Amino acid sequence: MKKNNIPLNFKEKSNSRISLFCSVLVLLVLFLLIHQIDYNLITRPKKEAAEATALTEKKAEEIANTPQISTASVIAVGDNLYHSKLYESGENDSGVWNYDHIYTHVLDQIQAADVALIDQETVLTTDHDGVSTYPSFATPSEVGDAIVKAGFDVIESATNHVDDYGLDDMEQTFQFWNTNYPEIPVLGIHPTQEDADSIKTKEVNGITIAFLDYTYGTNNSGAGEGNEFMIDIFDKEKVSAAIQKAKEISDCVIFVAHWGTEDDSMPSEYEKQWATFLMQQGVDVIIGGHPHVLQPYGRLSDDQGNSTLIFYSLGNFVSTQQELPELLEGMASFTIQKTVLHGETTIDILDPEVKPMVMHYNFEDGEYGPYMLEDYTEDLASRHSVRDLIGDEFTLENLKARYEEVMSMNVEPSTGSNLLNVRFDWDGNMIDKTTGEIVESN
């Protein structure tokens, strides 16, 4: 008899089910184990790599579309012009002279700026016996030490007084700056042709600033034949070439101009024609001096898309001149903003301002130095030695009123260009370079 069809008993059925369950469980465990191994070794790393790549790409895209912005704050002051009482205030019988006291009241403003420019109106001499004042100036070299200590780090030197004593004192000036402060850009005068052919720059917070400095002319005959390169004097072709060279190596071009008519608060036609030309050449900021009084400031622009910020004249900075308008002065301030986006760089000149100052001196008490007008008092004004000459005219109220008057002047830009081709003779007459004729007498 066959036994193949004999039913399984209960125990056999139970063992069979257990065996099947265990097999399924083992398969499930193996599946889960293999799945976990696959996730840990392949799927998760791949997912994490993809997420990391996506995050990196997102961050890169955000960075690429986020402008990179850097700024540099700039201040500039007018003429550092030492008359006799000023340089006598720093004399000492020991032979050690010092002029730190002159700048005490404006140190905070100077030192807070990233860049601080000053017009050192005259040559410097290390020979105390060679010091002199109006009409031909030679200033103690200790004044140079004082302005650097005060925080000025760009020196403007192309002025009408720079050749008052010819080559000798110019060479003393070069020697002083090159020996003591070789890192400081000295503008507008040059010891060598190589230096004259170079553009002075300063890098601040990733912004490269180029500086140029030119004068309308000088009071004497320059540094002598063969040394014409030593002083930067206005010349249309020379100025244009220098600006283009400056633009190639910098983000921003600041042009310092020694120009204008002394004691006139309205910019001259000469200033206005050159200002238009400088704007057209791509100068970002123009800083003027020489009139010894404040002139207005503002923005120039044209329908060709050219634009520049111009301070026509900041007046004096340190002097003992003797009229209220000559003692009211200005500190120019502005911010250079550099924006880089998608490899393109743009420059904006922000927050331009002229902060009023006053030059204070009291001969009896030996007090000398500029103040911010907001810090000046009626008591100080009442003790100013200029009151011995002009009386009650010199008051805090009149200083403020004069500032408001000058800043409200309307300056009409010039469309002329005939004065771009003039030079000045030693008598101050304006001469046409082409014809040799006098365009305007002094």
C-alpha positions in Angstrom: 0.0 0.0 0.0 1.2 3.5 -0.9 1.9 6.0 1.9 2.6 9.2 -0.1 -0.9 10.6 0.6 -0.9 10.1 4.3 -1.7 13.5 5.9 0.9 15.2 8.0 0.2 15.1 11.6 0.0 18.2 13.7 3.6 18.3 14.8 4.8 18.0 11.2 2.5 20.7 10.1 3.8 23.0 12.9 7.4 22.4 12.0 6.7 23.1 8.4 5.1 26.4 9.2 7.9 27.4 11.6 10.5 26.5 8.9 8.6 28.6 6.4 8.3 31.6 8.8 12.0 31.4 9.6 12.9 31.3 5.9 10.7 34.3 5.3 12.2 36.1 8.3 15.7 35.3 7.2 15.0 36.6 3.8 13.4 39.8 5.3 16.4 40.4 7.5 18.7 39.8 4.6 16.7 42.2 2.5 16.7 44.8 5.2 20.4 44.3 5.8 21.2 44.6 2.1 18.9 47.6 1.8 20.7 49.3 4.8 24.1 48.5 3.3 23.0 49.9 0.0 21.6 53.0 1.7 24.7 53.6 3.8 27.2 52.9 1.1 25.5 54.1 -2.1 22.1 55.8 -1.8 22.8 58.1 1.2 26.3 59.2 0.0 24.8 59.9 -3.4 21.9 61.8 -1.9 24.2 63.8 0.4 26.6 64.5 -2.4 23.7 65.7 -4.5 22.4 67.9 -1.7 25.9 69.3 -1.0 26.3 70.0 -4.7 23.0 71.8 -4.8 23.8 73.8 -1.7 27.2 74.7 -3.1 25.6 75.8 -6.4 23.0 77.8 -4.5 25.6 79.5 -2.4 27.7 80.2 -5.5 24.7 81.6 -7.3 23.8 83.8 -4.3 27.4 85.0 -4.1 27.5 85.6 -7.9 24.3 87.7 -7.6 25.3 89.5 -4.4 27.3 92.7 -5.0 30.6 92.9 -3.2 30.8 96.4 -1.7 33.7 98.2 -0.2 34.1 101.9 0.9 36.7 104.5 1.7 36.1 107.7 3.5 38.0 110.8 2.3 38.6 114.3 3.7 40.5 117.2 2.2 41.5 120.6 3.5 42.8 123.7 1.9 46.1 125.7 2.0 48.6 125.0 4.8 50.2 128.4 4.6 52.6 129.4 7.4 53.0 133.1 8.0 55.7 134.4 10.5 53.6 134.2 13.7 52.7 130.6 12.9 56.2 129.3 12.4 57.4 131.4 15.4 54.9 129.6 17.5 56.8 126.4 17.1 60.3 127.8 17.7 62.4 126.6 20.6 65.7 127.9 21.8 67.0 124.3 21.9 66.7 124.2 18.1 63.9 121.6 18.3 60.9 123.1 16.7 57.4 121.5 16.8 54.0 122.4 15.3 51.8 119.6 16.6 49.8 122.2 18.6 48.5 123.8 15.4 46.3 120.8 14.5 45.0 119.9 18.0 41.3 120.9 17.5 40.7 118.9 14.2 42.6 115.7 14.9 39.4 113.6 15.4 38.1 114.5 11.9 41.5 113.9 10.2 42.2 110.6 11.9 38.7 109.2 11.4 39.1 109.3 7.6 40.6 106.5 5.5 42.3 109.1 3.3 43.2 112.7 4.3 44.6 115.2 1.8 46.2 118.5 2.6 47.6 121.3 0.3 51.1 122.0 1.6 51.2 125.4 -0.1 55.0 126.0 0.2 58.3 124.2 0.1 59.9 122.8 3.2 63.4 123.7 4.5 65.5 122.0 7.1 67.5 125.2 7.5 66.0 127.3 10.2 67.9 130.3 9.0 66.3 129.8 5.6 62.7 130.0 6.9 60.7 132.9 5.3 57.2 134.1 4.8 55.1 136.3 2.5 55.7 137.0 -0.3 58.2 134.1 -0.8 57.7 131.2 1.5 60.0 128.6 2.9 58.4 126.6 5.7 60.1 124.7 8.5 60.3 121.0 7.7 58.9 120.3 11.2 55.5 121.4 9.7 55.7 118.4 7.5 56.3 116.2 10.5 53.3 117.7 12.2 50.8 117.3 9.4 51.8 113.6 9.0 51.4 113.1 12.8 48.0 114.8 12.6 46.9 112.1 10.2 47.3 113.5 6.7 48.5 110.8 4.3 48.4 112.5 0.8 50.3 115.7 0.3 49.4 118.2 -2.5 52.3 120.3 -3.6 51.6 121.8 -7.1 51.1 125.4 -6.2 52.2 128.9 -7.3 54.6 129.1 -4.4 56.4 125.8 -5.0 59.3 127.5 -6.8 59.6 130.6 -4.6 63.2 129.7 -4.0 63.9 127.7 -7.2 65.6 124.4 -7.4 67.5 124.4 -4.0 64.5 124.5 -1.7 62.5 122.1 -4.0 65.3 119.6 -3.6 65.2 120.0 0.2 61.5 119.3 0.0 62.0 116.1 -2.1 64.8 115.0 0.3 62.6 115.6 3.4 59.6 113.5 2.0 61.7 110.8 0.5 63.9 110.3 3.6 61.2 110.6 6.3 58.0 109.5 4.7 58.6 107.6 1.5 55.3 105.8 1.8 53.3 109.0 1.5 52.2 110.2 -2.0 53.5 113.7 -2.7 51.6 115.1 -5.6 52.3 117.6 -8.3 56.1 117.9 -7.9 58.8 115.4 -8.9 62.5 114.8 -8.2 63.0 112.8 -11.4 61.5 112.4 -14.9 60.7 108.8 -13.9 58.6 110.0 -10.9 56.9 112.6 -13.2 55.9 109.8 -15.6 54.3 107.7 -12.8 50.8 108.0 -11.3 50.6 108.2 -7.5 48.1 105.8 -6.1 46.8 104.6 -2.7 44.9 101.4 -2.0 42.3 101.5 0.8 39.9 98.7 1.6 40.4 97.1 -1.8 39.9 100.4 -3.6 42.7 101.8 -5.7 42.7 105.6 -5.8 44.8 107.6 -8.2 45.8 111.2 -7.5 46.8 114.0 -9.9 47.7 117.6 -8.9 48.2 120.5 -11.3 48.7 124.3 -10.8 47.8 127.1 -13.2 51.4 128.3 -12.9 54.0 129.5 -10.4 55.3 132.8 -9.1 58.8 132.4 -10.4 60.7 130.7 -13.2 60.3 127.1 -12.1 63.1 124.8 -11.2 65.2 125.9 -14.1 65.8 124.9 -17.7 65.8 121.1 -18.1 63.8 120.6 -15.0 60.3 121.4 -16.3 59.1 118.0 -15.3 59.5 118.9 -11.6 56.2 120.9 -11.5 52.8 119.7 -12.9 51.4 122.8 -14.7 48.1 122.8 -16.5 48.5 121.6 -20.1 45.5 120.1 -22.0 47.4 117.2 -23.7 49.5 116.4 -20.6 46.5 116.5 -18.3 44.4 114.3 -20.6 47.2 111.7 -21.0 47.7 111.6 -17.2 44.0 111.0 -16.6 43.8 108.2 -19.0 46.9 106.5 -17.5 45.4 107.0 -14.0 42.1 105.4 -15.1 43.9 102.3 -16.4 45.4 101.5 -13.0 42.8 102.6 -10.5 39.2 102.5 -9.5 38.8 106.2 -8.8 40.6 109.3 -9.9 40.9 112.4 -7.7 42.2 115.5 -9.4 43.6 118.4 -7.3 43.6 121.8 -9.1 45.4 124.9 -8.0 43.5 127.6 -9.8 41.1 130.6 -9.6 41.2 134.2 -8.5 42.4 135.1 -5.0 39.7 136.3 -2.6 36.9 135.6 -5.1 34.2 133.2 -3.8 32.7 132.8 -7.3 34.6 130.3 -9.5 36.4 131.9 -12.4 35.8 131.1 -16.1 39.2 129.4 -16.1 38.1 127.1 -13.2 34.8 126.3 -14.9 36.3 125.5 -18.3 38.9 123.2 -16.8 36.3 121.6 -14.5 34.1 120.7 -17.6 37.2 119.3 -19.4 38.2 117.2 -16.4 34.7 115.8 -16.1 34.7 114.9 -19.8 38.0 113.1 -19.3 36.5 110.9 -16.6 37.8 112.4 -13.3 35.6 111.3 -10.4 36.4 114.1 -7.9 38.0 117.5 -8.3 39.4 119.4 -5.3 40.3 123.0 -5.9 42.4 125.5 -4.0 44.4 128.8 -4.3 41.7 131.5 -4.0 42.2 131.5 -0.1 38.5 131.7 0.3 35.7 129.2 0.2 33.8 128.5 -3.1 30.7 126.4 -3.7 30.8 122.6 -4.4 28.4 120.3 -6.2 28.1 117.8 -9.0 28.8 118.5 -12.7 27.2 116.3 -15.4 26.4 116.5 -19.1 24.1 114.8 -21.6 26.9 112.4 -22.6 26.7 110.6 -19.2 29.8 112.3 -17.7 29.7 113.3 -14.1 32.1 114.5 -11.4 32.0 115.9 -7.9 33.7 119.2 -7.6 34.9 121.3 -4.7 35.9 124.6 -6.4 38.0 125.9 -3.5 38.3 124.9 0.2 40.0 128.2 1.1 42.8 128.2 3.6 43.5 125.6 6.3 46.3 127.2 8.4 47.2 130.8 7.9 47.1 134.2 9.6 45.3 136.0 6.9 43.4 139.1 7.9 39.8 139.1 6.5 36.8 137.1 7.7 36.3 135.3 4.3 40.0 134.2 4.4 39.6 132.8 7.9 36.4 130.9 7.0 37.4 127.6 5.4 36.1 124.1 4.5 36.8 120.4 5.0 35.6 118.4 2.1 34.3 115.0 2.9 32.9 112.1 0.8 32.8 108.3 0.5 34.1 106.3 -2.4 31.9 103.1 -2.8 33.2 100.3 -5.0 30.7 97.7 -6.1 31.7 94.5 -8.0 28.9 92.3 -9.5 29.4 89.7 -12.2 32.9 90.9 -12.8 31.8 94.4 -13.4 33.0 97.3 -11.2 31.2 100.5 -10.5 32.3 103.5 -8.5 29.9 105.9 -6.6 30.9 109.0 -4.8 28.5 109.3 -1.8 27.6 111.8 0.9 29.6 114.8 -0.4 29.8 117.7 2.1 31.9 120.8 3.0 32.1 121.1 6.7 32.9 124.7 7.7 36.0 125.5 9.7 37.6 128.7 11.1 41.3 129.5 11.5 41.8 130.9 15.0 44.7 132.9 16.2 45.5 135.0 19.2 48.9 136.6 19.1 48.9 137.7 22.8 48.0 134.2 24.1 50.0 132.3 21.4 46.9 130.3 20.3 46.9 129.1 16.7 44.9 126.5 14.8 41.8 125.6 12.9 38.5 124.7 14.6 35.4 123.0 13.1 32.9 125.8 13.0 30.4 123.7 15.1 33.0 123.6 17.9 33.9 127.4 17.7 32.4 129.7 20.3 31.5 133.4 20.5 34.1 133.7 23.3 36.9 132.4 21.0 35.7 134.8 18.2 35.9 137.7 20.7 39.5 136.9 21.4 40.6 136.5 17.8 43.4 138.9 16.9 41.9 139.7 13.6 39.4 141.8 15.5 42.2 144.4 16.0 42.0 144.9 12.2 38.3 144.4 11.3 36.6 144.9 14.6 33.2 143.5 15.4 32.7 142.1 11.9 34.4 138.9 13.1 31.7 137.0 15.0 30.5 133.5 15.1 27.1 134.7 13.6 28.9 136.4 10.7 31.0 133.3 10.0 28.0 131.1 9.8 26.1 133.6 7.6 29.1 133.9 5.2 29.3 130.1 4.9 25.6 129.9 4.0 26.0 132.7 1.5 28.9 131.0 -0.3 27.3 127.6 -0.3 24.1 129.0 -1.8 25.9 130.6 -4.8 24.7 129.3 -8.2 27.7 128.4 -10.4 26.8 128.1 -14.1 29.0 125.5 -15.8 31.0 126.8 -18.8 30.7 125.5 -22.3 33.8 127.4 -23.4 37.2 125.9 -24.0 39.4 128.9 -25.1 41.1 129.1 -21.7 42.4 125.5 -21.8 45.2 126.7 -24.1 46.5 129.6 -22.0 49.5 129.9 -19.8 50.5 132.5 -17.2 53.5 134.8 -17.4 55.5 135.8 -14.3 53.3 138.9 -13.9 50.2 136.8 -13.7 48.9 137.7 -17.1 47.0 135.0 -19.0 48.7 134.3 -22.4 47.3 132.4 -25.3 49.8 129.6 -26.0 49.1 129.7 -29.8 49.3 133.4 -30.5 51.3 134.7 -27.5 48.7 137.4 -27.0 47.5 138.5 -23.5 44.0 137.0 -23.0 43.5 138.7 -19.6 45.8 141.0 -17.6 46.5 140.5 -14.0 
